Amino acid sequence: MGRRNDRASRSRETSKVLCRDRQFHVADRNSTRRRRISRVPTTTEVGEHSTENTMSTTTPKRGHTFSGILAFAILSAPALASAESLSSSFKEAARNVAPSVVHIMATGRADVAGLAGDRGPGVPFGNDLFKRFFDQLQPRREVWPPRPSASNGPRQSGQGTGFVVRADGYIVTNNHVVARAEQLTVRFNDGREYEASIVGTDPDTDLAVIKVDVTGLDPVEFGKSRELEVGEWVIAVGSPFGLEQTVTAGIVSATGRSGMGLATFENFIQTDAAINPGNSGGPLVNLRGEVVGVNTAITTRSGGSMGIGFAIPSRMVRAVMDGIITNGRVSRGWLGVQIQTLTAKLARSFGAPATVGVLIADVIADGPSHQAGIEAGDIVTVADGRPIEKPGDLLNAIAESAPGSTIEIEVFRDGTRRSFEVTLGTRPAPGDAIAAATPAADLGLTVERLTPGIAGELGVEPGRGVVVSTVQRGGIADASGVRRGDVVIKVGPTEVFDPDAFRATLAREDVTAGVRLLLQRGTAKHFVVLKKPE
């Protein structure tokens, strides 16, 4: 009993000590809070306080707490400085390019819309995966006669973006922004507005140059798109949904994107910078304020940004721009072949060790490749010193070479590698979008180039034939069973590979006697005869 009382007595004494300790620590924390609220102690004060209370059990806690805060502040300082430096880079880049960026307002007749208008610019036959973002405010789904005249036809308006490339009024934008416009107005960031005219367009890259009659403008500076690296910061400037001078930021997600069916020559920069309808034709800018691309298309299922946008690289933009401004058109090298993707089955059938390369499907008689000795069935692996892995690589390599220049082509043939010196010809002009949409010989149909993307949508082989873009209701083609989306492989006995060849071949035929077309619809082929009434 006495031991139990002793233990109880000791327990009470211990409790009192613990209570006093707890009260002391609580008071100390409150005291510390009051001091911190009134004033943050300096290092000297902390040191002095610690010295005076070396025997206190609470001093190390205060010292350690402040040391941790001080260490965190010291370590955070470089990160904060880095963030502020990055922010300053964004601000400076935006300021540099803002005076050069213009808002483009386009007005035209709805009836001039061709294939691009039917499917939404850049979207292969209704597939909404890829969508250019020229903001069509009154899109037309079909183009049927009777066609209204220019005076009474319905009007449609659109908007996009461009940027000044020369002080004397030259502006770069996308072809699909201006190709069908009858009137163009550009507005600068200071509110000035000018009427603009089209200098030239290049549907093969979806680029265009327009001009305003004014001097003393601030042109952009171009950067080197070939030096872009994945992960590099970029900003997009434009007028999404009409909100002019909008700046968004992101990184370069990928480079060299091709094979998407958006243009004949594709070498896109992919970015996650937010771009939306109205950004089309605007600049993609690095943090030095240099233009490295032209925003052209997005992948979307919602109509807006999903973090996947595509820009034409500045290297291609400059070449096209210079050609249009200097010569009114773009001249490109021409190899004189038809090419296709090298699949695993085809590679095995040709004895190729891998699917890297491009298969020559046909060689045009007396063309540059034919004269150099290249044959159908050859697999191109290198062109002008550049590795060739897919059709887009070869197309871009040849297009970037000047007509008349001689380049080395390496091919795989019959188990061996061979080299040929090819003197390039001049690539036949594709014809602009408006000319390509002119009804052929009043037969009631129009055709456009069969791109790889459209070919994939239709389930046909790319590079062979032209696709029917519109069919006039009640016209000759309609009465003969031609449908939009049919692929014209032959006109009479002659194979056609592009709209120019189609129109040239058709012009040689007697359409009053009847002209025979070989069409492909899906996997089925059939003939039709188009006969113009006498």
C-alpha positions in Angstrom: 0.0 0.0 0.0 2.8 2.3 0.8 4.6 1.5 -2.5 1.4 2.2 -4.3 1.2 5.7 -2.7 4.8 6.4 -3.5 4.2 5.5 -7.2 1.1 7.7 -7.2 3.0 10.5 -5.7 5.8 10.2 -8.2 3.2 10.0 -11.0 1.6 13.3 -9.9 5.0 15.0 -9.7 5.8 13.8 -13.2 2.5 15.0 -14.6 3.1 18.4 -13.1 6.5 18.6 -14.8 5.0 17.4 -18.1 2.2 19.9 -17.8 4.7 22.7 -17.1 6.8 21.6 -20.1 3.7 21.6 -22.3 2.7 25.0 -21.1 6.1 26.3 -21.7 6.3 24.9 -25.2 2.9 26.3 -26.1 3.8 29.7 -24.7 7.1 29.5 -26.6 5.3 28.8 -29.9 2.8 31.5 -29.4 5.7 33.9 -28.5 7.5 32.9 -31.7 4.3 33.5 -33.7 3.9 37.0 -32.3 7.5 37.9 -33.1 7.1 36.6 -36.6 3.9 38.4 -37.2 5.4 41.7 -36.0 8.7 41.4 -37.7 10.9 38.7 -39.3 14.0 38.4 -37.1 17.3 39.0 -38.8 20.1 36.5 -38.9 22.0 38.6 -36.2 18.9 38.5 -33.9 18.5 34.8 -34.3 22.2 34.3 -33.5 22.0 36.5 -30.4 18.8 35.0 -29.2 20.3 31.5 -29.6 23.4 32.5 -27.6 21.4 34.0 -24.7 19.2 30.9 -24.5 21.8 28.1 -25.0 20.4 26.3 -21.9 16.8 26.5 -23.1 15.3 23.3 -24.5 13.3 25.4 -27.0 16.1 27.4 -28.6 17.3 24.6 -31.0 13.7 24.2 -32.3 13.5 27.9 -33.2 17.0 27.9 -34.7 16.3 24.8 -36.8 12.9 26.1 -37.9 14.3 29.4 -39.1 17.4 27.7 -40.7 15.0 25.6 -42.7 13.0 28.6 -43.9 16.2 30.4 -44.7 17.6 27.4 -46.6 14.3 27.1 -48.5 14.4 30.7 -49.4 18.0 30.5 -50.6 17.3 27.4 -52.7 14.1 29.0 -54.1 15.8 32.2 -55.2 17.4 30.7 -58.3 14.2 28.9 -59.3 12.3 32.2 -58.9 14.9 34.1 -60.9 14.7 31.4 -63.6 10.9 31.6 -63.7 11.0 35.4 -63.9 13.6 35.2 -66.7 11.4 32.8 -68.7 8.4 35.1 -68.2 10.5 38.0 -69.4 11.4 36.0 -72.5 7.8 35.3 -73.3 6.8 38.9 -72.8 9.7 40.2 -75.0 9.0 37.7 -77.8 5.3 38.7 -77.8 6.2 42.4 -77.9 8.6 41.9 -80.8 6.2 40.1 -83.0 2.9 41.9 -82.1 3.3 44.9 -84.6 3.8 42.5 -87.5 0.8 40.2 -86.9 -2.4 41.1 -88.7 -6.0 40.0 -88.5 -7.4 39.0 -91.9 -11.1 39.4 -92.8 -12.1 37.6 -96.0 -15.4 37.9 -97.9 -16.6 35.9 -100.8 -19.5 34.1 -102.5 -20.5 30.8 -100.8 -20.9 29.2 -104.2 -17.1 29.3 -104.9 -16.4 26.7 -102.2 -15.0 23.5 -103.7 -13.9 20.3 -102.1 -12.3 22.1 -99.1 -15.5 23.9 -98.4 -17.6 20.7 -98.6 -15.5 18.8 -96.1 -14.2 21.7 -94.0 -10.8 23.0 -95.0 -8.2 20.3 -94.6 -10.6 17.6 -93.4 -10.7 14.6 -95.7 -14.4 14.0 -96.6 -15.9 14.8 -93.3 -13.3 13.2 -91.1 -12.9 15.7 -88.2 -9.5 14.4 -87.1 -7.6 17.0 -89.0 -9.1 20.4 -89.3 -7.6 23.6 -90.6 -8.9 26.5 -88.7 -9.9 29.2 -91.1 -13.0 30.4 -89.3 -15.8 29.8 -91.8 -18.8 31.6 -90.4 -21.3 30.3 -93.0 -19.9 26.9 -94.2 -21.6 25.2 -97.2 -21.9 21.5 -97.1 -22.8 21.0 -100.8 -22.2 23.0 -104.0 -25.1 22.6 -106.4 -26.2 24.7 -109.3 -28.0 26.7 -110.3 -25.0 28.7 -109.3 -25.8 32.3 -108.2 -24.2 35.1 -110.0 -21.6 37.3 -108.4 -24.1 40.0 -107.8 -26.8 38.0 -106.0 -25.0 35.0 -104.6 -25.0 34.4 -100.8 -22.0 35.9 -99.0 -19.8 34.1 -96.6 -17.2 35.7 -94.3 -14.1 34.3 -92.7 -11.2 35.3 -90.6 -7.6 34.3 -90.2 -4.2 35.6 -89.3 -1.1 36.7 -91.2 2.2 38.5 -90.5 4.3 41.1 -92.3 7.4 39.8 -94.0 8.5 43.0 -95.8 8.3 46.6 -94.9 6.6 47.5 -98.2 3.4 45.6 -97.4 4.0 41.9 -98.1 2.1 39.6 -95.7 2.3 35.8 -95.4 -0.8 33.7 -94.5 -2.4 30.3 -95.4 -3.7 29.7 -98.9 -7.0 28.4 -97.5 -7.6 31.7 -95.7 -7.6 33.7 -98.9 -7.9 31.4 -101.9 -11.7 31.9 -102.4 -12.0 35.4 -101.1 -13.2 38.3 -103.3 -12.3 40.9 -100.8 -9.6 41.0 -98.2 -9.1 43.4 -95.3 -6.2 43.3 -92.8 -6.1 45.0 -89.4 -3.0 45.8 -87.5 -2.5 45.7 -83.7 -2.8 49.6 -83.6 -6.2 49.4 -85.3 -5.2 50.5 -88.8 -7.1 48.7 -91.6 -6.2 48.3 -95.3 -7.6 46.5 -98.3 -5.3 43.7 -99.4 -4.7 41.9 -102.7 -3.4 38.4 -103.4 0.1 38.3 -104.8 0.2 34.6 -105.2 -0.8 31.3 -103.7 0.8 27.9 -103.3 -1.8 25.2 -102.6 0.9 22.5 -102.5 2.1 23.9 -99.2 -1.1 25.9 -98.2 0.8 29.2 -98.2 -0.1 32.5 -99.7 1.3 36.0 -100.0 -1.0 39.1 -99.9 -0.1 42.8 -100.1 -1.3 46.1 -98.7 -0.4 49.4 -100.2 1.6 50.9 -97.3 5.2 51.2 -96.4 7.2 51.5 -93.3 5.8 48.3 -91.7 7.6 46.1 -89.2 8.5 42.8 -90.8 9.2 39.7 -88.7 12.5 38.0 -88.3 12.7 34.4 -89.3 14.4 31.7 -87.2 15.9 28.5 -88.3 13.2 25.8 -88.1 15.8 23.1 -88.8 17.4 23.9 -85.4 14.2 23.4 -83.5 14.3 20.7 -80.8 11.5 18.8 -79.2 10.7 20.4 -75.9 11.7 23.9 -77.0 9.3 26.7 -75.9 7.3 28.4 -78.6 4.4 30.9 -78.7 1.5 31.1 -81.2 0.0 34.5 -82.0 -3.2 35.0 -83.8 -7.0 35.7 -83.7 -8.7 32.6 -82.3 -12.4 33.0 -82.6 -11.8 36.6 -83.6 -9.9 37.5 -80.4 -7.0 39.4 -82.1 -3.4 39.4 -80.8 -4.0 36.4 -78.6 -0.7 34.8 -77.4 -0.5 31.2 -76.2 2.5 29.2 -75.2 3.6 25.6 -75.5 6.5 23.4 -76.6 7.6 21.8 -79.8 6.0 18.3 -79.5 7.6 16.9 -82.7 9.1 17.8 -86.0 8.9 16.4 -89.5 5.3 15.3 -89.3 4.0 14.2 -92.8 1.6 11.9 -94.5 -1.5 13.5 -93.1 -3.1 14.5 -96.3 -3.2 18.2 -95.5 -0.9 19.4 -98.3 1.3 17.9 -101.1 4.5 18.9 -99.2 4.3 18.2 -95.5 7.0 18.7 -93.0 5.0 20.0 -90.1 6.1 21.2 -86.7 3.8 19.8 -84.0 3.1 21.9 -80.9 0.8 21.9 -77.9 0.5 25.6 -77.9 -3.3 26.3 -77.9 -4.4 27.2 -81.4 -8.0 27.5 -82.5 -10.2 28.7 -85.3 -8.9 32.0 -86.4 -5.2 31.3 -85.7 -4.7 30.0 -89.2 -1.9 31.7 -91.0 -0.4 33.2 -87.8 3.2 32.8 -86.7 4.7 30.2 -84.4 7.5 32.1 -82.6 10.5 31.0 -80.6 11.6 32.8 -77.4 14.0 35.0 -79.4 10.9 36.5 -81.1 11.8 34.8 -84.4 9.1 33.2 -86.6 9.8 29.4 -86.9 6.5 28.4 -88.5 3.1 29.2 -89.8 0.1 27.7 -87.9 -2.0 25.7 -90.3 -4.0 22.9 -88.8 -5.1 21.2 -85.6 -6.2 17.7 -84.6 -9.6 18.1 -83.0 -12.8 16.3 -82.3 -14.4 19.3 -80.6 -13.7 22.1 -83.0 -11.1 23.7 -80.7 -7.6 23.1 -79.4 -6.8 19.6 -78.1 -3.1 20.3 -77.7 -2.1 19.0 -81.1 -1.4 21.7 -83.7 0.7 21.8 -86.8 2.8 24.6 -88.3 4.7 24.9 -91.6 8.4 25.3 -90.9 10.0 28.6 -91.6 12.5 27.1 -94.0 9.6 26.1 -96.3 7.8 29.3 -95.8 10.7 31.5 -96.8 11.3 29.4 -100.0 7.7 29.7 -101.0 7.4 33.4 -100.1 10.5 34.3 -102.0 9.3 32.5 -105.1 5.9 34.1 -105.1 7.2 37.6 -104.4 10.1 37.4 -107.0 8.5 35.3 -109.8 4.8 35.2 -108.9 5.0 31.4 -108.5 7.0 28.7 -106.9 9.4 26.6 -109.0 10.3 23.2 -107.7 12.5 20.3 -108.8 10.8 17.3 -110.5 12.0 13.7 -110.4 9.4 12.4 -112.9 8.2 9.3 -110.9 5.1 8.0 -109.1 5.9 6.8 -105.6 4.2 4.8 -102.9 4.7 3.7 -99.3 7.0 0.7 -98.8 4.9 -1.7 -96.7 6.3 -4.8 -95.0 4.8 -7.1 -97.6 6.2 -5.0 -100.5 9.6 -4.9 -98.9 9.7 -8.7 -98.6 8.5 -9.1 -102.1 11.4 -6.9 -103.4 13.9 -8.6 -101.0 14.5 -5.3 -99.1 16.0 -5.7 -95.6 13.6 -3.2 -94.1 10.6 -0.9 -94.8 12.8 2.2 -94.7 12.6 3.9 -98.1 10.1 4.8 -100.8 9.0 2.5 -103.6 9.0 3.8 -107.2 5.7 2.7 -108.7 6.1 4.2 -112.1 8.7 6.2 -114.1 7.4 8.8 -116.5 8.8 8.3 -120.0 11.6 10.7 -120.9 11.4 12.3 -117.5 14.5 13.0 -115.4 14.5 9.7 -113.6 13.9 7.7 -116.8 16.9 9.4 -118.4 19.1 8.7 -115.4 18.2 5.0 -115.4 15.9 4.7 -112.5 13.2 2.0 -112.9 9.8 1.1 -111.4 10.4 -1.2 -108.5 13.5 0.7 -107.3 13.4 1.6 -103.6 14.8 5.1 -102.9 16.8 5.2 -99.7 18.8 8.5 -100.1 18.2 11.7 -102.0 20.7 14.5 -102.2 22.4 13.2 -99.1 19.2 13.0 -97.0 17.9 9.7 -95.7 14.6 8.8 -97.1 12.2 6.8 -94.9 8.8 7.8 -96.2 7.2 9.4 -99.2 7.1 12.8 -97.6 10.9 12.8 -97.2 11.4 12.3 -100.9 8.8 14.8 -101.9 10.3 17.5 -99.7 13.9 16.7 -100.7 13.1 17.1 -104.4 10.8 20.1 -103.9 13.5 22.0 -102.1 16.0 21.4 -104.9 16.1 23.9 -107.8 15.1 22.8 -111.3 18.2 22.0 -113.4 20.2 21.0 -110.4 21.8 17.6 -110.3 21.4 15.4 -107.2 22.4 11.9 -106.3 19.7 9.3 -105.8 20.5 6.0 -104.0 18.2 3.0 -104.6 17.9 -0.6 -103.6 17.4 -2.9 -106.6 17.7 -6.7 -106.9 19.5 -7.0 -103.6 22.1 -4.3 -104.3 22.4 -0.6 -103.7 23.0 1.7 -106.7 23.5 5.4 -107.2 22.2 7.6 -110.0 22.9 11.2 -110.9 19.6 12.9 -111.8 19.2 16.3 -113.3 15.9 17.6 -112.0 13.2 19.0 -114.3 10.7 21.6 -113.4 7.7 20.3 -111.5 4.5 20.9 -113.5 2.4 23.7 -112.1 -0.5 22.2 -110.1 -2.9 25.1 -110.9 -4.3 27.1 -108.1 -7.4 26.2 -106.1 -9.8 28.3 -108.1 -8.6 27.0 -111.4 -8.8 23.4 -110.1 -12.4 24.0 -109.1 -13.5 25.1 -112.6 -16.0 22.6 -114.1 -14.1 20.5 -116.7 -15.4 21.3 -120.2 -18.8 22.1 -118.9 -19.3 18.4 -118.0 -20.5 19.3 -114.5 -17.7 18.0 -112.4 -14.6 19.3 -110.8 -11.5 17.4 -109.7 -8.7 17.9 -107.2 -5.4 16.2 -106.4 -5.6 12.8 -104.7 -3.5 13.3 -101.6 -2.4 10.4 -99.4 -4.9 11.4 -96.7 -7.9 11.5 -99.1 -6.8 8.2 -100.7 -6.7 6.6 -97.3 -10.2 7.9 -96.6 -11.5 6.5 -99.9 -9.7 3.2 -99.6 -7.8 3.6 -102.8 -4.1 3.6 -103.8 -2.5 7.0 -103.5 -0.7 8.7 -106.4 -2.9 7.3 -109.1 -5.8 9.4 -110.5 -7.6 12.5 -109.4 -10.6 12.7 -107.0 -14.0 14.2 -108.1 -14.6 17.1 -105.7 -18.0 18.3 -106.8 -20.7 17.1 -109.1 -23.3 19.4 -110.6 -26.8 18.2 -109.9 -28.5 17.5 -113.2 -25.3 17.9 -115.2 -23.7 15.6 -117.6 -21.5 13.8 -115.1 -24.4 13.5 -112.6 -26.6 11.9 -115.3 -23.8 9.5 -116.2 -23.5 8.2 -112.6 -20.3 10.1 -111.5 -20.3 10.7 -107.8 -18.3 13.0 -105.5 -15.4 11.0 -104.2 -15.0 8.9 -107.3 -11.4 8.6 -108.5 -10.8 9.2 -112.2 -7.9 6.9 -113.3 -8.1 7.3 -117.0 -9.5 9.8 -119.5 -9.9 7.8 -122.7 -6.8 5.6 -122.9 -4.6 8.0 -120.9 -3.9 7.7 -117.2 -4.1 11.0 -115.3 -2.1 11.7 -112.1 -3.0 15.3 -111.3 -5.7 17.9 -112.1 -3.6 19.6 -114.8 -3.1 16.3 -116.6 -6.8 15.6 -116.3 -7.8 18.9 -117.9 -5.1 18.7 -120.6 -6.2 15.2 -121.6 -9.9 16.1 -121.5 -9.2 19.1 -123.8 -7.8 16.8 -126.4 -11.0 14.6 -126.4 -14.1 15.2 -128.5 -16.7 15.6 -125.7 -19.5 16.0 -128.2 -18.7 12.5 -129.5 -18.3 11.3 -125.9 -15.3 10.8 -123.6 -14.8 7.6 -121.7 -13.6 7.8 -118.0 -12.3 4.9 -115.9 -13.5 5.5 -112.4 -12.7 3.8 -109.1 -15.2 3.8 -106.2 -13.8 2.0 -103.2 -12.3 -1.2 -104.5 -14.6 -1.4 -107.6 -13.7 0.1 -111.0 -16.1 0.9 -113.8 -16.3 3.0 -117.1 -18.6 5.8 -117.8 -19.0 7.9 -120.9 -19.6 11.7 -120.7 -21.2 13.1 -123.8 -21.9 16.8 -124.3 -25.2 17.6 -126.1 -24.7 18.8 -129.7 
